[in-house]
Amino acid sequence: MPLALSDEQLDAILLGAKPLRPHDRDLFLREVVDALANGGGPVGDGDVNRAIRAAQKRYFDPPELSDPGMISKYR
């Protein structure tokens, strides 16, 4: 059964996938959709936000800023 998402909700999900590594984005999107589909009712903005945050915690891999080969203006 298809999910009924607003344009803003879909944009938020796609923006949530943007900082992830390309090979993790599909898994992220699947996890968000599964979380939203299991609610069984209408999907609100808060539901979308919670699903994005939970999936990002699993797939976001922050950059290693202490790498000596990395050039940064903050070093």
Predicted model as a PDB file, atoms N, CA, C, CB and O in Angstrom, pLDDT in the B-factor column:
MODEL        1                                                                  
ATOM      1  N   MET A   1       0.837  -1.169   0.000  1.00 65.00           N  
ATOM      2  CA  MET A   1       0.000   0.000   0.000  1.00 65.00           C  
ATOM      3  C   MET A   1       0.891   1.245   0.000  1.00 65.00           C  
ATOM      4  CB  MET A   1      -0.957  -0.009   1.214  1.00 65.00           C  
ATOM      5  O   MET A   1       1.781   1.354   0.843  1.00 65.00           O  
ATOM      6  N   PRO A   2       0.676   2.172  -0.912  1.00 73.00           N  
ATOM      7  CA  PRO A   2       1.545   3.351  -1.000  1.00 73.00           C  
ATOM      8  C   PRO A   2       1.343   4.298   0.186  1.00 73.00           C  
ATOM      9  CB  PRO A   2       1.284   4.098  -2.309  1.00 73.00           C  
ATOM     10  O   PRO A   2       0.257   4.393   0.757  1.00 73.00           O  
ATOM     11  N   LEU A   3       2.416   4.984   0.531  1.00 83.00           N  
ATOM     12  CA  LEU A   3       2.362   5.988   1.592  1.00 83.00           C  
ATOM     13  C   LEU A   3       1.904   7.313   1.002  1.00 83.00           C  
ATOM     14  CB  LEU A   3       3.743   6.144   2.288  1.00 83.00           C  
ATOM     15  O   LEU A   3       2.304   7.673  -0.105  1.00 83.00           O  
ATOM     16  N   ALA A   4       1.080   8.026   1.725  1.00 87.00           N  
ATOM     17  CA  ALA A   4       0.650   9.356   1.307  1.00 87.00           C  
ATOM     18  C   ALA A   4       1.511  10.378   2.031  1.00 87.00           C  
ATOM     19  CB  ALA A   4      -0.871   9.587   1.602  1.00 87.00           C  
ATOM     20  O   ALA A   4       1.274  10.678   3.201  1.00 87.00           O  
ATOM     21  N   LEU A   5       2.518  10.917   1.334  1.00 92.00           N  
ATOM     22  CA  LEU A   5       3.412  11.906   1.909  1.00 92.00           C  
ATOM     23  C   LEU A   5       3.246  13.229   1.179  1.00 92.00           C  
ATOM     24  CB  LEU A   5       4.875  11.428   1.844  1.00 92.00           C  
ATOM     25  O   LEU A   5       3.000  13.259  -0.027  1.00 92.00           O  
ATOM     26  N   SER A   6       3.381  14.317   1.918  1.00 93.00           N  
ATOM     27  CA  SER A   6       3.348  15.635   1.278  1.00 93.00           C  
ATOM     28  C   SER A   6       4.697  15.882   0.604  1.00 93.00           C  
ATOM     29  CB  SER A   6       3.026  16.767   2.319  1.00 93.00           C  
ATOM     30  O   SER A   6       5.669  15.168   0.855  1.00 93.00           O  
ATOM     31  N   ASP A   7       4.740  16.884  -0.238  1.00 94.00           N  
ATOM     32  CA  ASP A   7       6.003  17.237  -0.890  1.00 94.00           C  
ATOM     33  C   ASP A   7       7.055  17.609   0.146  1.00 94.00           C  
ATOM     34  CB  ASP A   7       5.797  18.399  -1.878  1.00 94.00           C  
ATOM     35  O   ASP A   7       8.225  17.257  -0.006  1.00 94.00           O  
ATOM     36  N   GLU A   8       6.657  18.309   1.183  1.00 96.00           N  
ATOM     37  CA  GLU A   8       7.587  18.718   2.232  1.00 96.00           C  
ATOM     38  C   GLU A   8       8.128  17.518   2.997  1.00 96.00           C  
ATOM     39  CB  GLU A   8       6.906  19.683   3.194  1.00 96.00           C  
ATOM     40  O   GLU A   8       9.308  17.481   3.347  1.00 96.00           O  
ATOM     41  N   GLN A   9       7.269  16.539   3.256  1.00 95.00           N  
ATOM     42  CA  GLN A   9       7.715  15.334   3.956  1.00 95.00           C  
ATOM     43  C   GLN A   9       8.690  14.537   3.101  1.00 95.00           C  
ATOM     44  CB  GLN A   9       6.516  14.460   4.339  1.00 95.00           C  
ATOM     45  O   GLN A   9       9.697  14.040   3.604  1.00 95.00           O  
ATOM     46  N   LEU A  10       8.398  14.416   1.822  1.00 95.00           N  
ATOM     47  CA  LEU A  10       9.306  13.701   0.923  1.00 95.00           C  
ATOM     48  C   LEU A  10      10.633  14.442   0.810  1.00 95.00           C  
ATOM     49  CB  LEU A  10       8.669  13.530  -0.473  1.00 95.00           C  
ATOM     50  O   LEU A  10      11.692  13.815   0.793  1.00 95.00           O  
ATOM     51  N   ASP A  11      10.587  15.759   0.734  1.00 97.00           N  
ATOM     52  CA  ASP A  11      11.826  16.547   0.694  1.00 97.00           C  
ATOM     53  C   ASP A  11      12.648  16.328   1.955  1.00 97.00           C  
ATOM     54  CB  ASP A  11      11.512  18.044   0.525  1.00 97.00           C  
ATOM     55  O   ASP A  11      13.870  16.196   1.879  1.00 97.00           O  
ATOM     56  N   ALA A  12      11.996  16.287   3.118  1.00 97.00           N  
ATOM     57  CA  ALA A  12      12.705  16.076   4.376  1.00 97.00           C  
ATOM     58  C   ALA A  12      13.392  14.714   4.396  1.00 97.00           C  
ATOM     59  CB  ALA A  12      11.740  16.198   5.557  1.00 97.00           C  
ATOM     60  O   ALA A  12      14.518  14.595   4.880  1.00 97.00           O  
ATOM     61  N   ILE A  13      12.731  13.699   3.881  1.00 96.00           N  
ATOM     62  CA  ILE A  13      13.324  12.356   3.841  1.00 96.00           C  
ATOM     63  C   ILE A  13      14.536  12.340   2.915  1.00 96.00           C  
ATOM     64  CB  ILE A  13      12.281  11.310   3.375  1.00 96.00           C  
ATOM     65  O   ILE A  13      15.576  11.779   3.260  1.00 96.00           O  
ATOM     66  N   LEU A  14      14.405  12.947   1.756  1.00 96.00           N  
ATOM     67  CA  LEU A  14      15.525  12.976   0.811  1.00 96.00           C  
ATOM     68  C   LEU A  14      16.682  13.804   1.352  1.00 96.00           C  
ATOM     69  CB  LEU A  14      15.070  13.534  -0.540  1.00 96.00           C  
ATOM     70  O   LEU A  14      17.841  13.442   1.151  1.00 96.00           O  
ATOM     71  N   LEU A  15      16.393  14.900   2.028  1.00 97.00           N  
ATOM     72  CA  LEU A  15      17.454  15.693   2.652  1.00 97.00           C  
ATOM     73  C   LEU A  15      18.124  14.920   3.786  1.00 97.00           C  
ATOM     74  CB  LEU A  15      16.889  17.020   3.182  1.00 97.00           C  
ATOM     75  O   LEU A  15      19.323  15.071   4.017  1.00 97.00           O  
ATOM     76  N   GLY A  16      17.359  14.098   4.487  1.00 96.00           N  
ATOM     77  CA  GLY A  16      17.928  13.270   5.542  1.00 96.00           C  
ATOM     78  C   GLY A  16      18.892  12.227   5.009  1.00 96.00           C  
ATOM     79  O   GLY A  16      19.800  11.797   5.721  1.00 96.00           O  
ATOM     80  N   ALA A  17      18.703  11.815   3.762  1.00 96.00           N  
ATOM     81  CA  ALA A  17      19.597  10.826   3.149  1.00 96.00           C  
ATOM     82  C   ALA A  17      20.858  11.461   2.583  1.00 96.00           C  
ATOM     83  CB  ALA A  17      18.870  10.077   2.050  1.00 96.00           C  
ATOM     84  O   ALA A  17      21.857  10.773   2.375  1.00 96.00           O  
ATOM     85  N   LYS A  18      20.822  12.749   2.334  1.00 94.00           N  
ATOM     86  CA  LYS A  18      21.922  13.426   1.644  1.00 94.00           C  
ATOM     87  C   LYS A  18      23.276  13.310   2.357  1.00 94.00           C  
ATOM     88  CB  LYS A  18      21.581  14.875   1.476  1.00 94.00           C  
ATOM     89  O   LYS A  18      24.271  13.059   1.676  1.00 94.00           O  
ATOM     90  N   PRO A  19      23.379  13.478   3.692  1.00 92.00           N  
ATOM     91  CA  PRO A  19      24.703  13.397   4.315  1.00 92.00           C  
ATOM     92  C   PRO A  19      25.235  11.971   4.482  1.00 92.00           C  
ATOM     93  CB  PRO A  19      24.657  14.057   5.654  1.00 92.00           C  
ATOM     94  O   PRO A  19      26.354  11.782   4.958  1.00 92.00           O  
ATOM     95  N   LEU A  20      24.457  10.985   4.101  1.00 94.00           N  
ATOM     96  CA  LEU A  20      24.884   9.590   4.267  1.00 94.00           C  
ATOM     97  C   LEU A  20      25.766   9.155   3.107  1.00 94.00           C  
ATOM     98  CB  LEU A  20      23.666   8.660   4.381  1.00 94.00           C  
ATOM     99  O   LEU A  20      25.734   9.741   2.025  1.00 94.00           O  
ATOM    100  N   ARG A  21      26.555   8.112   3.356  1.00 93.00           N  
ATOM    101  CA  ARG A  21      27.357   7.538   2.278  1.00 93.00           C  
ATOM    102  C   ARG A  21      26.407   6.974   1.232  1.00 93.00           C  
ATOM    103  CB  ARG A  21      28.330   6.432   2.811  1.00 93.00           C  
ATOM    104  O   ARG A  21      25.363   6.423   1.580  1.00 93.00           O  
ATOM    105  N   PRO A  22      26.757   7.104  -0.049  1.00 93.00           N  
ATOM    106  CA  PRO A  22      25.846   6.659  -1.117  1.00 93.00           C  
ATOM    107  C   PRO A  22      25.348   5.223  -0.953  1.00 93.00           C  
ATOM    108  CB  PRO A  22      26.533   6.785  -2.445  1.00 93.00           C  
ATOM    109  O   PRO A  22      24.186   4.943  -1.247  1.00 93.00           O  
ATOM    110  N   HIS A  23      26.195   4.318  -0.496  1.00 94.00           N  
ATOM    111  CA  HIS A  23      25.741   2.919  -0.384  1.00 94.00           C  
ATOM    112  C   HIS A  23      24.816   2.692   0.810  1.00 94.00           C  
ATOM    113  CB  HIS A  23      26.941   1.991  -0.273  1.00 94.00           C  
ATOM    114  O   HIS A  23      24.207   1.627   0.910  1.00 94.00           O  
ATOM    115  N   ASP A  24      24.692   3.664   1.721  1.00 95.00           N  
ATOM    116  CA  ASP A  24      23.779   3.539   2.860  1.00 95.00           C  
ATOM    117  C   ASP A  24      22.424   4.191   2.607  1.00 95.00           C  
ATOM    118  CB  ASP A  24      24.408   4.150   4.089  1.00 95.00           C  
ATOM    119  O   ASP A  24      21.481   3.967   3.366  1.00 95.00           O  
ATOM    120  N   ARG A  25      22.317   4.980   1.568  1.00 96.00           N  
ATOM    121  CA  ARG A  25      21.089   5.746   1.342  1.00 96.00           C  
ATOM    122  C   ARG A  25      19.877   4.858   1.075  1.00 96.00           C  
ATOM    123  CB  ARG A  25      21.283   6.694   0.181  1.00 96.00           C  
ATOM    124  O   ARG A  25      18.786   5.147   1.566  1.00 96.00           O  
ATOM    125  N   ASP A  26      20.046   3.796   0.315  1.00 96.00           N  
ATOM    126  CA  ASP A  26      18.922   2.911   0.023  1.00 96.00           C  
ATOM    127  C   ASP A  26      18.406   2.255   1.309  1.00 96.00           C  
ATOM    128  CB  ASP A  26      19.338   1.832  -1.003  1.00 96.00           C  
ATOM    129  O   ASP A  26      17.198   2.172   1.528  1.00 96.00           O  
ATOM    130  N   LEU A  27      19.325   1.794   2.149  1.00 96.00           N  
ATOM    131  CA  LEU A  27      18.929   1.182   3.417  1.00 96.00           C  
ATOM    132  C   LEU A  27      18.231   2.199   4.316  1.00 96.00           C  
ATOM    133  CB  LEU A  27      20.155   0.592   4.134  1.00 96.00           C  
ATOM    134  O   LEU A  27      17.248   1.875   4.982  1.00 96.00           O  
ATOM    135  N   PHE A  28      18.741   3.428   4.331  1.00 97.00           N  
ATOM    136  CA  PHE A  28      18.122   4.502   5.102  1.00 97.00           C  
ATOM    137  C   PHE A  28      16.688   4.735   4.641  1.00 97.00           C  
ATOM    138  CB  PHE A  28      18.937   5.798   4.975  1.00 97.00           C  
ATOM    139  O   PHE A  28      15.769   4.794   5.458  1.00 97.00           O  
ATOM    140  N   LEU A  29      16.501   4.866   3.328  1.00 96.00           N  
ATOM    141  CA  LEU A  29      15.173   5.131   2.791  1.00 96.00           C  
ATOM    142  C   LEU A  29      14.212   3.990   3.099  1.00 96.00           C  
ATOM    143  CB  LEU A  29      15.248   5.360   1.287  1.00 96.00           C  
ATOM    144  O   LEU A  29      13.052   4.226   3.438  1.00 96.00           O  
ATOM    145  N   ARG A  30      14.686   2.768   2.983  1.00 95.00           N  
ATOM    146  CA  ARG A  30      13.838   1.614   3.292  1.00 95.00           C  
ATOM    147  C   ARG A  30      13.426   1.609   4.767  1.00 95.00           C  
ATOM    148  CB  ARG A  30      14.569   0.307   2.944  1.00 95.00           C  
ATOM    149  O   ARG A  30      12.279   1.310   5.098  1.00 95.00           O  
ATOM    150  N   GLU A  31      14.373   1.943   5.645  1.00 96.00           N  
ATOM    151  CA  GLU A  31      14.062   1.951   7.072  1.00 96.00           C  
ATOM    152  C   GLU A  31      13.041   3.045   7.411  1.00 96.00           C  
ATOM    153  CB  GLU A  31      15.346   2.151   7.892  1.00 96.00           C  
ATOM    154  O   GLU A  31      12.134   2.824   8.213  1.00 96.00           O  
ATOM    155  N   VAL A  32      13.191   4.219   6.799  1.00 96.00           N  
ATOM    156  CA  VAL A  32      12.246   5.308   7.046  1.00 96.00           C  
ATOM    157  C   VAL A  32      10.857   4.916   6.555  1.00 96.00           C  
ATOM    158  CB  VAL A  32      12.716   6.610   6.353  1.00 96.00           C  
ATOM    159  O   VAL A  32       9.867   5.124   7.256  1.00 96.00           O  
ATOM    160  N   VAL A  33      10.782   4.353   5.363  1.00 93.00           N  
ATOM    161  CA  VAL A  33       9.482   3.956   4.803  1.00 93.00           C  
ATOM    162  C   VAL A  33       8.847   2.859   5.652  1.00 93.00           C  
ATOM    163  CB  VAL A  33       9.641   3.472   3.341  1.00 93.00           C  
ATOM    164  O   VAL A  33       7.645   2.895   5.913  1.00 93.00           O  
ATOM    165  N   ASP A  34       9.642   1.893   6.082  1.00 93.00           N  
ATOM    166  CA  ASP A  34       9.097   0.831   6.936  1.00 93.00           C  
ATOM    167  C   ASP A  34       8.551   1.396   8.244  1.00 93.00           C  
ATOM    168  CB  ASP A  34      10.173  -0.222   7.230  1.00 93.00           C  
ATOM    169  O   ASP A  34       7.484   0.985   8.700  1.00 93.00           O  
ATOM    170  N   ALA A  35       9.274   2.330   8.844  1.00 93.00           N  
ATOM    171  CA  ALA A  35       8.810   2.925  10.099  1.00 93.00           C  
ATOM    172  C   ALA A  35       7.508   3.687   9.891  1.00 93.00           C  
ATOM    173  CB  ALA A  35       9.881   3.859  10.679  1.00 93.00           C  
ATOM    174  O   ALA A  35       6.619   3.640  10.742  1.00 93.00           O  
ATOM    175  N   LEU A  36       7.389   4.383   8.777  1.00 93.00           N  
ATOM    176  CA  LEU A  36       6.178   5.157   8.516  1.00 93.00           C  
ATOM    177  C   LEU A  36       5.000   4.259   8.135  1.00 93.00           C  
ATOM    178  CB  LEU A  36       6.435   6.172   7.408  1.00 93.00           C  
ATOM    179  O   LEU A  36       3.856   4.552   8.483  1.00 93.00           O  
ATOM    180  N   ALA A  37       5.275   3.177   7.428  1.00 90.00           N  
ATOM    181  CA  ALA A  37       4.204   2.277   6.984  1.00 90.00           C  
ATOM    182  C   ALA A  37       3.641   1.467   8.143  1.00 90.00           C  
ATOM    183  CB  ALA A  37       4.717   1.335   5.896  1.00 90.00           C  
ATOM    184  O   ALA A  37       2.473   1.081   8.108  1.00 90.00           O  
ATOM    185  N   ASN A  38       4.441   1.204   9.165  1.00 83.00           N  
ATOM    186  CA  ASN A  38       3.984   0.379  10.286  1.00 83.00           C  
ATOM    187  C   ASN A  38       3.087   1.129  11.248  1.00 83.00           C  
ATOM    188  CB  ASN A  38       5.162  -0.165  11.033  1.00 83.00           C  
ATOM    189  O   ASN A  38       2.502   0.518  12.141  1.00 83.00           O  
ATOM    190  N   GLY A  39       2.961   2.449  11.089  1.00 72.00           N  
ATOM    191  CA  GLY A  39       2.088   3.230  11.958  1.00 72.00           C  
ATOM    192  C   GLY A  39       0.623   2.933  11.700  1.00 72.00           C  
ATOM    193  O   GLY A  39      -0.194   2.982  12.619  1.00 72.00           O  
ATOM    194  N   GLY A  40       0.287   2.628  10.461  1.00 72.00           N  
ATOM    195  CA  GLY A  40      -1.070   2.257  10.118  1.00 72.00           C  
ATOM    196  C   GLY A  40      -2.039   3.399   9.916  1.00 72.00           C  
ATOM    197  O   GLY A  40      -3.126   3.183   9.382  1.00 72.00           O  
ATOM    198  N   GLY A  41      -1.692   4.593  10.319  1.00 77.00           N  
ATOM    199  CA  GLY A  41      -2.591   5.731  10.169  1.00 77.00           C  
ATOM    200  C   GLY A  41      -1.985   6.804   9.291  1.00 77.00           C  
ATOM    201  O   GLY A  41      -0.998   6.565   8.596  1.00 77.00           O  
ATOM    202  N   PRO A  42      -2.577   7.988   9.323  1.00 84.00           N  
ATOM    203  CA  PRO A  42      -2.015   9.090   8.550  1.00 84.00           C  
ATOM    204  C   PRO A  42      -0.612   9.439   9.061  1.00 84.00           C  
ATOM    205  CB  PRO A  42      -2.938  10.326   8.622  1.00 84.00           C  
ATOM    206  O   PRO A  42      -0.331   9.335  10.255  1.00 84.00           O  
ATOM    207  N   VAL A  43       0.246   9.847   8.153  1.00 89.00           N  
ATOM    208  CA  VAL A  43       1.632  10.169   8.486  1.00 89.00           C  
ATOM    209  C   VAL A  43       1.739  11.677   8.699  1.00 89.00           C  
ATOM    210  CB  VAL A  43       2.614   9.687   7.363  1.00 89.00           C  
ATOM    211  O   VAL A  43       1.466  12.462   7.791  1.00 89.00           O  
ATOM    212  N   GLY A  44       2.135  12.066   9.891  1.00 92.00           N  
ATOM    213  CA  GLY A  44       2.319  13.476  10.205  1.00 92.00           C  
ATOM    214  C   GLY A  44       3.776  13.878  10.105  1.00 92.00           C  
ATOM    215  O   GLY A  44       4.658  13.031   9.965  1.00 92.00           O  
ATOM    216  N   ASP A  45       4.022  15.178  10.178  1.00 94.00           N  
ATOM    217  CA  ASP A  45       5.392  15.686  10.087  1.00 94.00           C  
ATOM    218  C   ASP A  45       6.263  15.167  11.229  1.00 94.00           C  
ATOM    219  CB  ASP A  45       5.388  17.213  10.091  1.00 94.00           C  
ATOM    220  O   ASP A  45       7.445  14.892  11.024  1.00 94.00           O  
ATOM    221  N   GLY A  46       5.701  15.032  12.414  1.00 94.00           N  
ATOM    222  CA  GLY A  46       6.452  14.497  13.541  1.00 94.00           C  
ATOM    223  C   GLY A  46       6.851  13.043  13.326  1.00 94.00           C  
ATOM    224  O   GLY A  46       7.950  12.634  13.701  1.00 94.00           O  
ATOM    225  N   ASP A  47       5.959  12.265  12.723  1.00 93.00           N  
ATOM    226  CA  ASP A  47       6.277  10.868  12.418  1.00 93.00           C  
ATOM    227  C   ASP A  47       7.463  10.788  11.456  1.00 93.00           C  
ATOM    228  CB  ASP A  47       5.048  10.151  11.813  1.00 93.00           C  
ATOM    229  O   ASP A  47       8.368   9.971  11.630  1.00 93.00           O  
ATOM    230  N   VAL A  48       7.440  11.648  10.447  1.00 96.00           N  
ATOM    231  CA  VAL A  48       8.523  11.671   9.457  1.00 96.00           C  
ATOM    232  C   VAL A  48       9.831  12.062  10.144  1.00 96.00           C  
ATOM    233  CB  VAL A  48       8.197  12.662   8.293  1.00 96.00           C  
ATOM    234  O   VAL A  48      10.866  11.437   9.913  1.00 96.00           O  
ATOM    235  N   ASN A  49       9.787  13.086  10.979  1.00 96.00           N  
ATOM    236  CA  ASN A  49      10.989  13.541  11.674  1.00 96.00           C  
ATOM    237  C   ASN A  49      11.571  12.446  12.564  1.00 96.00           C  
ATOM    238  CB  ASN A  49      10.677  14.779  12.510  1.00 96.00           C  
ATOM    239  O   ASN A  49      12.782  12.223  12.564  1.00 96.00           O  
ATOM    240  N   ARG A  50      10.721  11.770  13.313  1.00 95.00           N  
ATOM    241  CA  ARG A  50      11.200  10.694  14.197  1.00 95.00           C  
ATOM    242  C   ARG A  50      11.816   9.549  13.401  1.00 95.00           C  
ATOM    243  CB  ARG A  50      10.052  10.163  15.064  1.00 95.00           C  
ATOM    244  O   ARG A  50      12.843   9.000  13.798  1.00 95.00           O  
ATOM    245  N   ALA A  51      11.197   9.187  12.284  1.00 96.00           N  
ATOM    246  CA  ALA A  51      11.720   8.094  11.460  1.00 96.00           C  
ATOM    247  C   ALA A  51      13.070   8.470  10.858  1.00 96.00           C  
ATOM    248  CB  ALA A  51      10.723   7.733  10.343  1.00 96.00           C  
ATOM    249  O   ALA A  51      13.977   7.640  10.797  1.00 96.00           O  
ATOM    250  N   ILE A  52      13.207   9.722  10.413  1.00 97.00           N  
ATOM    251  CA  ILE A  52      14.479  10.188   9.843  1.00 97.00           C  
ATOM    252  C   ILE A  52      15.571  10.160  10.910  1.00 97.00           C  
ATOM    253  CB  ILE A  52      14.331  11.622   9.260  1.00 97.00           C  
ATOM    254  O   ILE A  52      16.666   9.650  10.671  1.00 97.00           O  
ATOM    255  N   ARG A  53      15.270  10.705  12.080  1.00 96.00           N  
ATOM    256  CA  ARG A  53      16.274  10.761  13.149  1.00 96.00           C  
ATOM    257  C   ARG A  53      16.727   9.364  13.563  1.00 96.00           C  
ATOM    258  CB  ARG A  53      15.717  11.508  14.364  1.00 96.00           C  
ATOM    259  O   ARG A  53      17.920   9.128  13.757  1.00 96.00           O  
ATOM    260  N   ALA A  54      15.787   8.447  13.697  1.00 96.00           N  
ATOM    261  CA  ALA A  54      16.146   7.082  14.109  1.00 96.00           C  
ATOM    262  C   ALA A  54      17.024   6.405  13.059  1.00 96.00           C  
ATOM    263  CB  ALA A  54      14.879   6.242  14.353  1.00 96.00           C  
ATOM    264  O   ALA A  54      17.995   5.732  13.404  1.00 96.00           O  
ATOM    265  N   ALA A  55      16.690   6.580  11.786  1.00 96.00           N  
ATOM    266  CA  ALA A  55      17.471   5.943  10.730  1.00 96.00           C  
ATOM    267  C   ALA A  55      18.831   6.608  10.574  1.00 96.00           C  
ATOM    268  CB  ALA A  55      16.712   5.989   9.407  1.00 96.00           C  
ATOM    269  O   ALA A  55      19.820   5.925  10.309  1.00 96.00           O  
ATOM    270  N   GLN A  56      18.899   7.922  10.732  1.00 95.00           N  
ATOM    271  CA  GLN A  56      20.191   8.605  10.621  1.00 95.00           C  
ATOM    272  C   GLN A  56      21.148   8.150  11.713  1.00 95.00           C  
ATOM    273  CB  GLN A  56      20.002  10.125  10.692  1.00 95.00           C  
ATOM    274  O   GLN A  56      22.349   8.033  11.470  1.00 95.00           O  
ATOM    275  N   LYS A  57      20.636   7.892  12.907  1.00 94.00           N  
ATOM    276  CA  LYS A  57      21.504   7.405  13.984  1.00 94.00           C  
ATOM    277  C   LYS A  57      22.169   6.089  13.604  1.00 94.00           C  
ATOM    278  CB  LYS A  57      20.704   7.232  15.279  1.00 94.00           C  
ATOM    279  O   LYS A  57      23.293   5.806  14.017  1.00 94.00           O  
ATOM    280  N   ARG A  58      21.471   5.300  12.825  1.00 94.00           N  
ATOM    281  CA  ARG A  58      22.006   4.003  12.436  1.00 94.00           C  
ATOM    282  C   ARG A  58      23.010   4.110  11.284  1.00 94.00           C  
ATOM    283  CB  ARG A  58      20.872   3.077  12.045  1.00 94.00           C  
ATOM    284  O   ARG A  58      23.986   3.360  11.257  1.00 94.00           O  
ATOM    285  N   TYR A  59      22.795   5.016  10.344  1.00 93.00           N  
ATOM    286  CA  TYR A  59      23.589   5.031   9.119  1.00 93.00           C  
ATOM    287  C   TYR A  59      24.568   6.188   8.984  1.00 93.00           C  
ATOM    288  CB  TYR A  59      22.686   5.051   7.969  1.00 93.00           C  
ATOM    289  O   TYR A  59      25.452   6.133   8.130  1.00 93.00           O  
ATOM    290  N   PHE A  60      24.443   7.239   9.802  1.00 90.00           N  
ATOM    291  CA  PHE A  60      25.359   8.367   9.654  1.00 90.00           C  
ATOM    292  C   PHE A  60      26.720   8.008  10.207  1.00 90.00           C  
ATOM    293  CB  PHE A  60      24.811   9.614  10.358  1.00 90.00           C  
ATOM    294  O   PHE A  60      26.836   7.534  11.337  1.00 90.00           O  
ATOM    295  N   ASP A  61      27.743   8.233   9.416  1.00 86.00           N  
ATOM    296  CA  ASP A  61      29.121   7.977   9.797  1.00 86.00           C  
ATOM    297  C   ASP A  61      29.863   9.307   9.712  1.00 86.00           C  
ATOM    298  CB  ASP A  61      29.784   6.879   8.883  1.00 86.00           C  
ATOM    299  O   ASP A  61      30.257   9.723   8.622  1.00 86.00           O  
ATOM    300  N   PRO A  62      30.062   9.989  10.863  1.00 81.00           N  
ATOM    301  CA  PRO A  62      30.672  11.310  10.807  1.00 81.00           C  
ATOM    302  C   PRO A  62      32.102  11.249  10.285  1.00 81.00           C  
ATOM    303  CB  PRO A  62      30.650  11.955  12.181  1.00 81.00           C  
ATOM    304  O   PRO A  62      32.796  10.253  10.491  1.00 81.00           O  
ATOM    305  N   PRO A  63      32.544  12.300   9.615  1.00 73.00           N  
ATOM    306  CA  PRO A  63      33.916  12.306   9.100  1.00 73.00           C  
ATOM    307  C   PRO A  63      34.920  12.343  10.244  1.00 73.00           C  
ATOM    308  CB  PRO A  63      34.136  13.507   8.163  1.00 73.00           C  
ATOM    309  O   PRO A  63      34.650  12.904  11.306  1.00 73.00           O  
ATOM    310  N   GLU A  64      36.049  11.754  10.021  1.00 70.00           N  
ATOM    311  CA  GLU A  64      37.132  11.756  10.996  1.00 70.00           C  
ATOM    312  C   GLU A  64      37.943  13.024  10.793  1.00 70.00           C  
ATOM    313  CB  GLU A  64      38.029  10.483  10.860  1.00 70.00           C  
ATOM    314  O   GLU A  64      38.702  13.130   9.830  1.00 70.00           O  
ATOM    315  N   LEU A  65      37.788  13.980  11.689  1.00 67.00           N  
ATOM    316  CA  LEU A  65      38.444  15.268  11.527  1.00 67.00           C  
ATOM    317  C   LEU A  65      39.873  15.280  12.027  1.00 67.00           C  
ATOM    318  CB  LEU A  65      37.668  16.319  12.233  1.00 67.00           C  
ATOM    319  O   LEU A  65      40.607  16.230  11.753  1.00 67.00           O  
ATOM    320  N   SER A  66      40.285  14.270  12.741  1.00 69.00           N  
ATOM    321  CA  SER A  66      41.652  14.249  13.258  1.00 69.00           C  
ATOM    322  C   SER A  66      42.622  13.552  12.303  1.00 69.00           C  
ATOM    323  CB  SER A  66      41.682  13.561  14.612  1.00 69.00           C  
ATOM    324  O   SER A  66      43.774  13.313  12.666  1.00 69.00           O  
ATOM    325  N   ASP A  67      42.181  13.227  11.106  1.00 62.00           N  
ATOM    326  CA  ASP A  67      43.032  12.582  10.104  1.00 62.00           C  
ATOM    327  C   ASP A  67      44.140  13.560   9.694  1.00 62.00           C  
ATOM    328  CB  ASP A  67      42.191  12.132   8.855  1.00 62.00           C  
ATOM    329  O   ASP A  67      43.838  14.657   9.225  1.00 62.00           O  
ATOM    330  N   PRO A  68      45.418  13.186   9.861  1.00 65.00           N  
ATOM    331  CA  PRO A  68      46.506  14.123   9.541  1.00 65.00           C  
ATOM    332  C   PRO A  68      46.552  14.498   8.052  1.00 65.00           C  
ATOM    333  CB  PRO A  68      47.843  13.517   9.951  1.00 65.00           C  
ATOM    334  O   PRO A  68      47.097  15.547   7.710  1.00 65.00           O  
ATOM    335  N   GLY A  69      46.010  13.693   7.186  1.00 67.00           N  
ATOM    336  CA  GLY A  69      46.019  13.991   5.761  1.00 67.00           C  
ATOM    337  C   GLY A  69      44.899  14.914   5.341  1.00 67.00           C  
ATOM    338  O   GLY A  69      44.879  15.386   4.204  1.00 67.00           O  
ATOM    339  N   MET A  70      43.965  15.182   6.240  1.00 63.00           N  
ATOM    340  CA  MET A  70      42.819  16.018   5.905  1.00 63.00           C  
ATOM    341  C   MET A  70      43.164  17.484   6.127  1.00 63.00           C  
ATOM    342  CB  MET A  70      41.587  15.620   6.742  1.00 63.00           C  
ATOM    343  O   MET A  70      43.699  17.858   7.172  1.00 63.00           O  
ATOM    344  N   ILE A  71      42.857  18.295   5.148  1.00 68.00           N  
ATOM    345  CA  ILE A  71      43.113  19.727   5.247  1.00 68.00           C  
ATOM    346  C   ILE A  71      41.858  20.407   5.767  1.00 68.00           C  
ATOM    347  CB  ILE A  71      43.543  20.323   3.874  1.00 68.00           C  
ATOM    348  O   ILE A  71      40.764  20.207   5.239  1.00 68.00           O  
ATOM    349  N   SER A  72      42.025  21.197   6.788  1.00 63.00           N  
ATOM    350  CA  SER A  72      40.887  21.897   7.377  1.00 63.00           C  
ATOM    351  C   SER A  72      41.323  23.284   7.821  1.00 63.00           C  
ATOM    352  CB  SER A  72      40.299  21.101   8.569  1.00 63.00           C  
ATOM    353  O   SER A  72      42.452  23.461   8.279  1.00 63.00           O  
ATOM    354  N   LYS A  73      40.454  24.254   7.692  1.00 65.00           N  
ATOM    355  CA  LYS A  73      40.794  25.596   8.144  1.00 65.00           C  
ATOM    356  C   LYS A  73      40.751  25.698   9.663  1.00 65.00           C  
ATOM    357  CB  LYS A  73      39.851  26.614   7.526  1.00 65.00           C  
ATOM    358  O   LYS A  73      41.150  26.724  10.214  1.00 65.00           O  
ATOM    359  N   TYR A  74      40.279  24.667  10.352  1.00 60.00           N  
ATOM    360  CA  TYR A  74      40.155  24.683  11.807  1.00 60.00           C  
ATOM    361  C   TYR A  74      41.336  24.039  12.512  1.00 60.00           C  
ATOM    362  CB  TYR A  74      38.893  23.989  12.217  1.00 60.00           C  
ATOM    363  O   TYR A  74      41.307  23.907  13.736  1.00 60.00           O  
ATOM    364  N   ARG A  75      42.353  23.640  11.804  1.00 54.00           N  
ATOM    365  CA  ARG A  75      43.537  23.030  12.418  1.00 54.00           C  
ATOM    366  C   ARG A  75      44.612  24.057  12.608  1.00 54.00           C  
ATOM    367  CB  ARG A  75      44.063  21.874  11.574  1.00 54.00           C  
ATOM    368  O   ARG A  75      45.689  23.738  13.112  1.00 54.00           O  
TER     369      ARG A  75                                                      
ENDMDL                                                                          
END                                                                             
